[in-house]
Amino acid sequence: MALIQLGDVTYRFVAPSLSLMGPGCSKEVGAEVKKLGATHVLLVTDKGIAKLGMIDQIREHLEKAGLKVTVFDGVEPDPSDKNVHAGAEIYQQSGCDALVSLGGGSSHDCAKGIGVVVTSGGDIREYAGIDRLKKRLPPFVAINTTAGTGSEATRTAVITNSDNHIKMPVVDARCLPVVAINDPRLMIAMPPALTAATGMDALSHAVETYVSLSSTLLSDACAIQAIKLISRWLRPAVANGTNLVARDKMAYAAFLAGLAFTNGRVGCAHAIAHQLGRYGIPHGVLCAVLLPYVCEYNMIAAPERFAEIAAAMGEKVEGITVMEAATKAPTAIRNLNEDIGIASNLAELGVKEADLEVLAQSAMNDLCRTTNPRQPVTFEDMLFMIRRAMGPGLVKAAGA
């Protein structure tokens, strides 16, 4: 019998060494950090989390395990290089030997950046790109309080350059937390708008990864399940934040989406959203608004995949052509955005037409562009997508 040979293509799948899921699992943080050989933890978080009292709760779990705790609560939304270096200075001055991040993607990314600086040295800006770290991070545990970024499951830290306000992805498997903790009880306090934005961030990870040029069977499995969970449970989570079942399902969804995109990578919605961070608009909102427009641009490259996304989002696709089914995917995304109060276009968010060409050029330099399913992506293509996303007033100008 003839042997059918595979091509010379290999794949890697990275994930935290341990993931704790479910109500109350955050109580185990002290024991898990202790197992890593740590004695003094830098607890990285933001002032909003501090006001909610979660820091005291996690500190208690850590101290009960015999660990010394120093708190750095200087994380800002879309953390900057300045946040990272301020945290690294406290880490070194206090003699810390481990990191615990508490919050959403901003806290986790800032902690990753701190870990990079204290182990690899220099300026965090030096490590923007792929696989540039010199050493592994200190023992690192990420405790999630949102269901969106998936940063607790990824090898990526997105840090904002404080000079030009452009987001710099630092991508390296050594950035992965050793332990990821998703306790839905810590997510109860998330307000509806944050629940919506983070949930759509997770959906954008899953959708873009599912059609990415770097997707694999493992990333596909994570992505499609995340799409199903988000489509079913994001609306209930936004409607009633105390719905623990919805919170738990969304925690699983965001974690799966994080595993998907850290292994399969994303596309142009993220390439553009990274540039729009200068407006101070939440990343999840930007991704939510951009996603249906980018899907429409990409559809001819992977119609079967978009048809599967539509089905996963609950759209009826039986008895119609693949392309007809594919068009239901961006419609389903828009309907979800509308139901949970997300803007329909960039103009509503205050994005200025005068900035569009600069944004498009910056997006061309983003790594996410390279795994977008439709290739090559030209400057004109990028500008076209952004103009479409601005709203109906600029569609004609974009050549549509």
Backbone torsions as a table, in degrees:
resi	resn	phi	psi	omega
1	MET	NA	131.9	179.9
2	ALA	-72.5	140.3	179.3
3	LEU	-90.4	126.0	177.1
4	ILE	-83.2	120.2	-174.4
5	GLN	-91.9	144.5	170.8
6	LEU	-85.0	155.6	173.2
7	GLY	-71.9	172.1	-178.6
8	ASP	-83.0	62.1	179.3
9	VAL	-125.5	126.7	177.8
10	THR	-119.4	158.8	-178.1
11	TYR	-130.1	150.5	173.7
12	ARG	-118.9	146.7	175.6
13	PHE	-130.4	113.8	-178.3
14	VAL	-104.6	146.6	-179.3
15	ALA	-161.5	157.7	175.0
16	PRO	-57.0	150.1	179.3
17	SER	-63.1	-33.6	179.9
18	LEU	-141.4	136.2	175.6
19	SER	-125.7	126.2	177.1
20	LEU	-106.4	128.5	-175.8
21	MET	-129.1	150.1	171.6
22	GLY	109.6	159.8	-177.2
23	PRO	-57.1	126.9	175.8
24	GLY	87.8	-2.5	-174.7
25	CYS	-67.9	-18.1	-179.9
26	SER	-65.2	-17.0	178.0
27	LYS	-62.6	-19.3	-176.3
28	GLU	-86.8	1.5	-173.5
29	VAL	-60.7	-42.5	-178.2
30	GLY	-60.3	-47.4	-179.7
31	ALA	-61.7	-39.5	-177.7
32	GLU	-71.1	-38.6	177.5
33	VAL	-66.8	-39.9	178.4
34	LYS	-58.9	-40.6	179.6
35	LYS	-61.0	-24.3	-178.1
36	LEU	-82.9	0.1	176.9
37	GLY	85.5	12.9	-177.1
38	ALA	-81.5	156.7	175.3
39	THR	-126.9	-26.8	-175.0
40	HIS	-139.4	115.3	-173.2
41	VAL	-101.0	136.5	164.6
42	LEU	-94.6	115.5	179.1
43	LEU	-91.6	111.0	-172.7
44	VAL	-100.3	123.2	-176.8
45	THR	-158.2	-170.3	178.5
46	ASP	-122.3	168.3	-175.1
47	LYS	-68.3	-27.2	176.7
48	GLY	-64.5	-43.2	176.6
49	ILE	-63.7	-38.6	-179.7
50	ALA	-60.2	-40.6	-178.7
51	LYS	-66.2	-27.3	-178.7
52	LEU	-80.3	-7.5	177.9
53	GLY	85.1	3.4	-178.3
54	MET	-69.0	-29.7	179.9
55	ILE	-60.4	-45.4	-179.7
56	ASP	-60.9	-38.6	-179.7
57	GLN	-63.2	-48.2	-178.6
58	ILE	-72.1	-38.2	176.9
59	ARG	-58.1	-41.3	179.6
60	GLU	-61.2	-43.5	179.3
61	HIS	-62.8	-38.6	-179.4
62	LEU	-70.0	-44.8	-177.4
63	GLU	-69.0	-31.9	176.1
64	LYS	-62.9	-25.5	178.1
65	ALA	-86.5	4.7	177.4
66	GLY	86.5	18.5	-177.8
67	LEU	-98.3	140.7	171.9
68	LYS	-81.6	143.5	-175.0
69	VAL	-129.7	128.3	169.2
70	THR	-115.9	134.4	-176.8
71	VAL	-102.1	131.3	168.0
72	PHE	-116.6	108.1	-177.7
73	ASP	-109.9	29.1	-176.8
74	GLY	-94.3	16.5	179.5
75	VAL	-72.6	132.0	176.3
76	GLU	-107.4	159.8	173.5
77	PRO	-56.2	137.9	-175.0
78	ASP	52.0	69.1	-169.6
79	PRO	-56.9	142.6	-177.2
80	SER	-98.7	170.7	174.6
81	ASP	-59.5	-32.1	178.3
82	LYS	-65.1	-41.9	175.8
83	ASN	-58.4	-45.2	-178.3
84	VAL	-59.7	-48.4	-176.1
85	HIS	-71.4	-31.1	174.4
86	ALA	-64.3	-42.9	178.0
87	GLY	-66.9	-40.0	179.6
88	ALA	-62.6	-38.2	178.9
89	GLU	-63.6	-43.2	178.3
90	ILE	-65.1	-41.9	178.6
91	TYR	-56.0	-48.4	-176.2
92	GLN	-72.6	-41.6	180.0
93	GLN	-65.6	-32.3	-177.7
94	SER	-85.7	-10.5	-179.1
95	GLY	74.1	34.6	-179.8
96	CYS	-73.5	156.0	177.3
97	ASP	-134.6	13.9	177.2
98	ALA	-159.2	160.1	179.3
99	LEU	-122.7	136.4	168.1
100	VAL	-128.7	121.0	177.2
101	SER	-101.9	139.9	-178.8
102	LEU	-130.6	115.9	179.4
103	GLY	147.3	-148.7	175.9
104	GLY	-101.6	-153.2	-175.3
105	GLY	-60.2	-33.2	-179.1
106	SER	-62.4	-45.8	179.2
107	SER	-64.9	-45.0	-178.8
108	HIS	-64.7	-44.1	-178.9
109	ASP	-65.5	-40.4	178.5
110	CYS	-63.4	-42.1	178.6
111	ALA	-62.6	-40.3	176.9
112	LYS	-60.7	-44.9	179.2
113	GLY	-61.4	-42.0	177.0
114	ILE	-59.5	-44.7	179.7
115	GLY	-61.8	-38.7	178.3
116	VAL	-61.9	-47.6	-175.6
117	VAL	-66.1	-41.9	-175.8
118	VAL	-75.4	-17.8	178.7
119	THR	-105.1	-41.0	-177.6
120	SER	-95.1	-17.5	176.9
121	GLY	78.9	174.7	175.7
122	GLY	77.0	-154.6	-177.5
123	ASP	-101.1	137.8	-179.1
124	ILE	-57.4	-27.4	-179.0
125	ARG	-63.3	-26.2	-179.7
126	GLU	-64.1	-20.1	-171.7
127	TYR	-104.5	7.1	175.6
128	ALA	-63.9	129.1	-176.3
129	GLY	126.6	-161.0	-174.8
130	ILE	-111.0	130.1	172.2
131	ASP	54.9	52.4	179.5
132	ARG	-108.5	-2.6	-178.2
133	LEU	-68.7	151.6	178.8
134	LYS	-94.9	-30.2	-175.9
135	LYS	-142.6	162.6	174.7
136	ARG	-71.6	149.9	177.2
137	LEU	-66.5	162.0	171.4
138	PRO	-62.3	167.9	173.6
139	PRO	-49.0	129.4	-168.2
140	PHE	-140.0	123.2	177.1
141	VAL	-120.4	129.8	-179.1
142	ALA	-110.7	121.6	178.2
143	ILE	-108.6	119.7	-173.7
144	ASN	-88.8	140.0	172.4
145	THR	-121.1	1.9	175.9
146	THR	-130.8	165.5	177.3
147	ALA	-120.5	85.3	-175.5
148	GLY	-161.8	-69.5	-168.6
149	THR	-66.8	-33.1	-175.2
150	GLY	73.3	10.9	-175.3
151	SER	-61.5	-25.7	177.7
152	GLU	-66.3	-12.8	-177.5
153	ALA	-117.7	7.6	-171.9
154	THR	-116.6	163.6	177.1
155	ARG	-95.7	14.8	-173.8
156	THR	-115.3	136.3	167.4
157	ALA	-119.2	126.7	178.0
158	VAL	-104.5	113.0	-176.7
159	ILE	-116.7	137.1	-178.7
160	THR	-88.0	128.8	173.9
161	ASN	-71.2	117.7	-173.3
162	SER	-71.8	-13.5	179.1
163	ASP	-81.2	-45.0	-176.3
164	ASN	-115.9	-1.7	177.9
165	HIS	64.4	21.1	174.9
166	ILE	-89.1	140.7	-180.0
167	LYS	-80.9	134.3	-178.0
168	MET	-112.8	109.0	175.5
169	PRO	-76.3	128.1	171.8
170	VAL	-106.6	111.1	-171.0
171	VAL	-118.4	114.8	-179.7
172	ASP	-163.4	135.9	-179.6
173	ALA	-59.3	-22.6	179.1
174	ARG	-74.7	-5.1	174.5
175	CYS	-84.6	-11.1	-176.6
176	LEU	-62.4	133.7	169.0
177	PRO	-60.6	146.5	175.6
178	VAL	-73.3	-39.0	179.7
179	VAL	-127.3	131.6	174.7
180	ALA	-112.7	132.0	-177.4
181	ILE	-122.7	121.0	177.3
182	ASN	-120.6	95.8	180.0
183	ASP	-106.5	107.2	-176.5
184	PRO	-61.9	-19.9	177.3
185	ARG	-65.4	-26.8	177.9
186	LEU	-78.8	-8.7	-177.1
187	MET	-99.3	-5.3	-177.5
188	ILE	-57.9	-34.5	-174.3
189	ALA	-79.5	-6.1	-180.0
190	MET	-62.9	125.6	177.5
191	PRO	-70.0	162.3	-176.5
192	PRO	-55.1	-43.3	-177.4
193	ALA	-63.4	-40.8	178.5
194	LEU	-69.7	-38.5	176.1
195	THR	-59.2	-43.7	179.9
196	ALA	-64.9	-48.0	-176.5
197	ALA	-64.4	-44.9	-178.3
198	THR	-70.4	-35.1	177.9
199	GLY	-64.7	-39.2	178.1
200	MET	-73.7	-27.8	172.2
201	ASP	-60.0	-46.3	178.7
202	ALA	-62.1	-41.9	179.6
203	LEU	-63.5	-39.7	179.2
204	SER	-64.1	-36.9	175.3
205	HIS	-60.7	-47.9	-175.3
206	ALA	-66.8	-46.7	-177.5
207	VAL	-64.9	-48.6	-177.8
208	GLU	-66.1	-35.3	178.1
209	THR	-68.3	-37.5	-176.9
210	TYR	-62.7	-27.9	179.3
211	VAL	-106.2	3.9	-177.2
212	SER	-65.6	150.3	175.4
213	LEU	-67.4	-17.4	-179.4
214	SER	-102.7	10.8	-178.7
215	SER	-66.4	151.6	177.0
216	THR	-131.1	175.0	177.8
217	LEU	-59.4	-38.2	-179.5
218	LEU	-70.5	-43.7	178.1
219	SER	-67.1	-34.9	176.3
220	ASP	-59.1	-45.8	-177.6
221	ALA	-61.1	-43.9	178.9
222	CYS	-66.5	-43.7	-174.7
223	ALA	-66.0	-47.4	-174.8
224	ILE	-68.8	-34.8	176.6
225	GLN	-68.4	-38.0	176.8
226	ALA	-62.5	-42.1	178.8
227	ILE	-60.1	-44.1	179.3
228	LYS	-62.1	-45.3	-177.8
229	LEU	-66.1	-43.6	-178.9
230	ILE	-65.5	-42.3	179.8
231	SER	-61.8	-31.6	-178.7
232	ARG	-86.6	-36.1	-166.2
233	TRP	-114.0	-10.0	-178.7
234	LEU	-68.5	-42.1	179.3
235	ARG	-58.4	-50.3	178.0
236	PRO	-60.9	-34.9	179.5
237	ALA	-67.2	-37.6	177.3
238	VAL	-70.7	-39.5	-176.7
239	ALA	-68.7	-33.5	-176.6
240	ASN	-149.2	97.9	-176.4
241	GLY	-63.2	-18.1	179.8
242	THR	-88.5	2.9	176.9
243	ASN	-73.7	96.1	-173.2
244	LEU	-67.3	-30.5	178.0
245	VAL	-64.9	-46.2	179.2
246	ALA	-63.3	-41.8	178.4
247	ARG	-61.2	-43.4	-179.3
248	ASP	-64.0	-44.9	179.7
249	LYS	-63.8	-38.8	179.2
250	MET	-69.9	-32.9	176.0
251	ALA	-62.7	-44.3	176.1
252	TYR	-61.8	-43.4	-177.1
253	ALA	-62.1	-46.9	-178.4
254	ALA	-65.5	-38.1	177.8
255	PHE	-64.0	-45.6	177.9
256	LEU	-62.0	-41.8	178.9
257	ALA	-64.3	-36.4	176.4
258	GLY	-64.3	-45.0	176.5
259	LEU	-60.3	-39.1	-179.4
260	ALA	-62.0	-53.8	-170.2
261	PHE	-78.4	-23.6	176.6
262	THR	-72.4	-17.4	178.1
263	ASN	-106.3	-30.3	-176.8
264	GLY	-108.1	-14.9	177.5
265	ARG	67.4	166.2	-172.5
266	VAL	-117.3	-163.3	-172.1
267	GLY	-136.3	-144.2	-169.0
268	CYS	-70.0	-27.0	176.9
269	ALA	-60.0	-41.1	177.9
270	HIS	-75.0	-36.9	178.2
271	ALA	-58.0	-40.3	179.7
272	ILE	-76.6	-43.8	-177.4
273	ALA	-59.5	-36.6	179.6
274	HIS	-60.2	-33.9	-178.8
275	GLN	-77.2	-29.1	-177.3
276	LEU	-79.4	-4.2	179.0
277	GLY	-58.4	-22.6	-179.7
278	ARG	-63.0	-19.6	179.4
279	TYR	-80.9	-8.3	-178.8
280	GLY	76.3	16.3	178.7
281	ILE	-86.0	136.1	179.3
282	PRO	-53.6	136.4	-176.6
283	HIS	-56.8	-41.4	-178.8
284	GLY	-62.9	-36.8	177.5
285	VAL	-65.8	-43.7	178.7
286	LEU	-60.8	-45.7	179.7
287	CYS	-63.1	-40.0	-179.8
288	ALA	-62.0	-43.6	-178.8
289	VAL	-69.2	-42.4	-176.2
290	LEU	-73.0	-32.3	-168.3
291	LEU	-54.5	-50.3	-177.8
292	PRO	-63.7	-33.5	179.1
293	TYR	-69.9	-41.0	177.8
294	VAL	-67.4	-37.9	176.5
295	CYS	-59.6	-42.9	179.8
296	GLU	-63.1	-38.2	177.3
297	TYR	-66.4	-39.5	-174.7
298	ASN	-82.9	-10.9	-166.5
299	MET	-57.1	-39.0	-176.8
300	ILE	-69.6	-16.1	179.9
301	ALA	-81.4	-25.6	-175.6
302	ALA	-151.9	60.0	-175.8
303	PRO	-60.8	-36.7	180.0
304	GLU	-63.2	-39.7	-179.8
305	ARG	-65.8	-42.7	179.8
306	PHE	-68.8	-30.9	174.6
307	ALA	-64.8	-39.6	178.3
308	GLU	-67.7	-35.8	175.7
309	ILE	-63.9	-44.1	178.3
310	ALA	-58.7	-44.5	179.0
311	ALA	-62.9	-41.4	179.7
312	ALA	-64.4	-26.3	179.1
313	MET	-89.0	5.8	174.1
314	GLY	93.2	8.7	178.8
315	GLU	-77.7	145.8	177.6
316	LYS	-82.9	119.0	-175.3
317	VAL	-121.1	5.0	-179.5
318	GLU	-74.0	141.2	173.2
319	GLY	77.9	11.0	177.3
320	ILE	-125.8	167.5	-179.7
321	THR	-70.9	162.8	178.3
322	VAL	-58.8	-43.6	-178.2
323	MET	-67.0	-38.3	176.1
324	GLU	-62.9	-39.8	178.1
325	ALA	-66.5	-40.2	-179.2
326	ALA	-60.0	-38.4	-178.1
327	THR	-65.5	-16.6	178.5
328	LYS	-75.5	-17.3	-179.5
329	ALA	-66.1	-55.3	177.5
330	PRO	-62.4	-30.9	175.9
331	THR	-63.2	-43.6	179.3
332	ALA	-63.5	-38.3	178.9
333	ILE	-65.9	-43.8	178.4
334	ARG	-62.4	-41.0	179.6
335	ASN	-63.1	-40.8	178.2
336	LEU	-65.2	-44.3	176.4
337	ASN	-54.8	-47.5	-177.7
338	GLU	-63.3	-42.0	-176.8
339	ASP	-64.5	-31.0	-175.9
340	ILE	-105.3	9.7	170.8
341	GLY	86.1	25.1	177.0
342	ILE	-88.5	142.5	179.2
343	ALA	-59.5	155.8	-177.5
344	SER	-92.5	-16.9	-180.0
345	ASN	-154.5	169.5	-176.3
346	LEU	-71.3	-31.2	179.5
347	ALA	-59.7	-38.5	178.1
348	GLU	-61.7	-24.9	-178.8
349	LEU	-89.9	-2.3	177.5
350	GLY	94.0	10.2	176.7
351	VAL	-68.2	136.4	-174.2
352	LYS	-97.7	136.9	-179.7
353	GLU	-59.5	-33.2	-177.8
354	ALA	-64.5	-19.4	-176.5
355	ASP	-92.2	-7.5	-166.4
356	LEU	-63.5	-40.4	-178.3
357	GLU	-67.6	-38.6	176.5
358	VAL	-64.8	-41.6	178.4
359	LEU	-62.3	-43.2	-179.8
360	ALA	-63.6	-41.7	179.7
361	GLN	-65.4	-40.3	177.9
362	SER	-64.9	-39.3	179.7
363	ALA	-64.3	-29.6	178.0
364	MET	-63.6	-25.0	-179.3
365	ASN	-91.8	1.2	-178.0
366	ASP	-83.7	137.4	-178.6
367	LEU	-59.5	-29.9	-176.7
368	CYS	-63.0	-24.8	179.4
369	ARG	-60.7	-31.7	-171.0
370	THR	-71.7	-19.3	179.3
371	THR	-108.9	8.5	173.4
372	ASN	-60.4	139.5	-173.0
373	PRO	-67.1	-30.2	179.2
374	ARG	-95.4	121.8	-176.0
375	GLN	-135.3	154.3	-7.5
376	PRO	-77.1	152.0	174.8
377	VAL	-94.3	114.4	179.7
378	THR	-91.5	169.8	174.5
379	PHE	-57.7	-42.4	180.0
380	GLU	-62.6	-38.8	177.4
381	ASP	-63.6	-45.1	-178.8
382	MET	-62.7	-43.7	179.3
383	LEU	-64.8	-37.5	178.0
384	PHE	-59.8	-46.9	-179.8
385	MET	-63.0	-41.9	-179.3
386	ILE	-65.8	-42.2	179.1
387	ARG	-64.1	-40.4	175.8
388	ARG	-58.5	-43.1	-177.8
389	ALA	-71.7	-15.0	177.0
390	MET	-69.4	-24.0	179.6
391	GLY	124.6	174.1	-172.6
392	PRO	-60.1	-24.3	-177.4
393	GLY	-65.0	-25.0	-176.7
394	LEU	-109.4	2.8	-177.9
395	VAL	-61.6	-45.4	-179.2
396	LYS	-63.0	-40.4	179.1
397	ALA	-63.4	-25.7	-179.1
398	ALA	-81.7	-6.9	178.8
399	GLY	90.9	14.5	-178.5
400	ALA	-80.2	NA	NA
